[in-house]
């Protein structure tokens, strides 16, 4: 079973920044080595809460 890792604030900022810049979730996932589902959940939370 895969271990869950928490994203640090710097990585979260990098992900959000790339998505805001216009990258797709799949592109960000491949560039940074995180699962697309992680990117998607983070992006949805950011859009809902603003952080």
N, C-alpha and C positions, 0 to 999 in steps of 0.2 A: 504494500500500500504506500502511496506517495505521501511524503510529509508535507504538511501545510507550512508555508512560510509567510510571515507578515511582511507587507511592503513598507519600507521606510518612507519618510516624508519626501526625501529627494527623488526616489523612484516614482512615487505618486505624482509629484510635480512634473517629472519628465513625461510620464504617460499622458497626463492631462494636457500638457503643453503641445505634445505631438498631435493629439486628437483635435485640439482647438486650431492648430495650424492646418488641419485638413487631411491628415493621414487617416487611413482606415484602421479599424480595430485589428484586423489581420496583419497589416503592415507593422503596427506598433508591437503586436505580439511577437512577430518574427524578429524584429529589430532588437527587442529588449529581452527576449527569451522567456516570456511569461505566457501562460495559456490565454487564449482569446477569451475564454469565459471570465477570467480574472479581470481582463481589460474591460470587458462589457459591464461587469458588476460595478467596477470602480467608476466608470463613465456614467452609468445610470445613477449611482449614489451622488456623484458630483452634480449632475443636472438637477436632481431632486432637492439636494441640500445646499448646493453651492460650495461644498468643501469636501 
